[in-house]
């Protein structure tokens, strides 16, 4: 929207001095400028329960919109899930975000990081999903080929390297 700002996946939200408190107000919740007490993480929250965007307004003008349908929201939620050790769910969200317009290089970076941390199955899972959505992307094919070499899947790695060479004949890395 004209008044709002869409954050990219690499931007971080800063904390603000407002908090949600239980007790008081309609429905048992009210805002407090001085903090909150008696809340339970995972039980008490600020947000929606119907998978719809949440808007914060200042002087009736949109100041912040949290939209679960944007690829940036999916990317950020995937990062939270990953920190919780829920990498399969995170990967599903990342690949969904990729379908919605997330830059494939971001998924590739996460796959390379997973590979370097020893989680080769996760790296391959992410790259399989990325290549399925962008089969002509030479860099994605090269990365998946390297992961397949590490798994000793040489025939499949060759297929990726060959596809990368055909997709980007001028890409030097695809030739050796």
TAMONOR-V752204 format. One record per residue. N is the residue number from 1. RES is the residue in one small letter. OMEGA is omega in radians with two decimals (* if undefined). NEAR is the number of other C-alpha atoms within 12 Angstrom. Layout:
n | res | omega | near
N | RES | OMEGA | NEAR
N | RES | OMEGA | NEAR
//
This chain:
n | res | omega | near
1 | x | -3.08 | 11
2 | x | -3.09 | 10
3 | x | -3.03 | 16
4 | x | 3.11 | 18
5 | x | 3.05 | 18
6 | x | 3.14 | 22
7 | x | 3.04 | 20
8 | x | -3.11 | 19
9 | x | -3.10 | 26
10 | x | 3.12 | 16
11 | x | -3.14 | 13
12 | x | 3.04 | 14
13 | x | 3.09 | 16
14 | x | 3.07 | 8
15 | x | 3.09 | 7
16 | x | -3.01 | 11
17 | x | 3.14 | 12
18 | x | 3.12 | 15
19 | x | 3.08 | 21
20 | x | 3.12 | 27
21 | x | 3.07 | 25
22 | x | 3.14 | 23
23 | x | 3.13 | 17
24 | x | 3.08 | 12
25 | x | 3.13 | 12
26 | x | 3.10 | 10
27 | x | 3.07 | 9
28 | x | -3.14 | 13
29 | x | 3.11 | 20
30 | x | 3.09 | 22
31 | x | 3.04 | 21
32 | x | 3.09 | 18
33 | x | -3.07 | 12
34 | x | 3.09 | 13
35 | x | -3.09 | 16
36 | x | 3.11 | 21
37 | x | 3.07 | 17
38 | x | 3.12 | 14
39 | x | 3.11 | 18
40 | x | 3.10 | 12
41 | x | -3.12 | 11
42 | x | 3.10 | 8
43 | x | 3.14 | 11
44 | x | -3.10 | 21
45 | x | 3.00 | 18
46 | x | -3.13 | 21
47 | x | -3.13 | 19
48 | x | 3.08 | 14
49 | x | -3.06 | 12
50 | x | 3.09 | 9
51 | x | 3.09 | 13
52 | x | -3.14 | 14
53 | x | 3.06 | 17
54 | x | -3.13 | 20
55 | x | 2.98 | 22
56 | x | -3.09 | 19
57 | x | 3.04 | 14
58 | x | -3.09 | 12
59 | x | 3.14 | 8
60 | x | 3.12 | 11
61 | x | -3.13 | 15
62 | x | 3.10 | 18
63 | x | -3.13 | 18
64 | x | 3.08 | 21
65 | x | 3.06 | 27
66 | x | -3.03 | 29
67 | x | -3.09 | 26
68 | x | -3.10 | 26
69 | x | 3.13 | 23
70 | x | -3.13 | 28
71 | x | 3.13 | 31
72 | x | 3.10 | 33
73 | x | 3.12 | 35
74 | x | 3.11 | 31
75 | x | -3.13 | 40
76 | x | 3.10 | 31
77 | x | 3.10 | 29
78 | x | 3.11 | 32
79 | x | 3.11 | 28
80 | x | 3.13 | 19
81 | x | 3.13 | 20
82 | x | 3.11 | 22
83 | x | 3.10 | 14
84 | x | -3.14 | 13
85 | x | -3.10 | 13
86 | x | -2.99 | 17
87 | x | 3.12 | 26
88 | x | 3.09 | 22
89 | x | 3.11 | 24
90 | x | -3.13 | 30
91 | x | 3.10 | 38
92 | x | 3.11 | 27
93 | x | 3.12 | 33
94 | x | -3.13 | 43
95 | x | 3.02 | 37
96 | x | 3.10 | 30
97 | x | 3.10 | 31
98 | x | 3.08 | 33
99 | x | -3.09 | 25
100 | x | 3.07 | 20
101 | x | 3.09 | 25
102 | x | 3.12 | 29
103 | x | -3.13 | 27
104 | x | 3.13 | 36
105 | x | 3.11 | 26
106 | x | 3.09 | 30
107 | x | 3.11 | 44
108 | x | 3.11 | 37
109 | x | 3.14 | 22
110 | x | 3.12 | 33
111 | x | 3.12 | 36
112 | x | 3.10 | 30
113 | x | 3.11 | 21
114 | x | 3.12 | 24
115 | x | -3.11 | 27
116 | x | 3.09 | 17
117 | x | 3.09 | 13
118 | x | 3.14 | 16
119 | x | -3.09 | 21
120 | x | 3.10 | 27
121 | x | 3.11 | 24
122 | x | 3.14 | 31
123 | x | -3.14 | 35
124 | x | 3.11 | 38
125 | x | 3.12 | 31
126 | x | -3.11 | 42
127 | x | 3.05 | 43
128 | x | 3.13 | 32
129 | x | -3.13 | 29
130 | x | -3.14 | 40
131 | x | 3.11 | 31
132 | x | -3.12 | 21
133 | x | -3.11 | 24
134 | x | -3.02 | 27
135 | x | -3.13 | 23
136 | x | -3.12 | 23
137 | x | -3.05 | 30
138 | x | -3.11 | 33
139 | x | 3.10 | 34
140 | x | 3.11 | 41
141 | x | 3.13 | 41
142 | x | -3.14 | 40
143 | x | 3.13 | 39
144 | x | 3.09 | 45
145 | x | 3.11 | 34
146 | x | 3.11 | 33
147 | x | 3.14 | 37
148 | x | 3.06 | 28
149 | x | 3.13 | 22
150 | x | 3.12 | 21
151 | x | -3.12 | 20
152 | x | 3.06 | 14
153 | x | -2.97 | 17
154 | x | 3.13 | 18
155 | x | 3.11 | 15
156 | x | 3.10 | 23
157 | x | 3.11 | 26
158 | x | 3.11 | 25
159 | x | 3.11 | 23
160 | x | -3.13 | 34
161 | x | 3.12 | 35
162 | x | 3.10 | 27
163 | x | 3.10 | 29
164 | x | 3.13 | 33
165 | x | 3.13 | 26
166 | x | -3.12 | 22
167 | x | -3.08 | 22
168 | x | -3.06 | 21
169 | x | -3.12 | 18
170 | x | -3.14 | 13
171 | x | -3.04 | 19
172 | x | -3.09 | 15
173 | x | -3.14 | 18
174 | x | -3.09 | 28
175 | x | 3.05 | 18
176 | x | * | 13
//
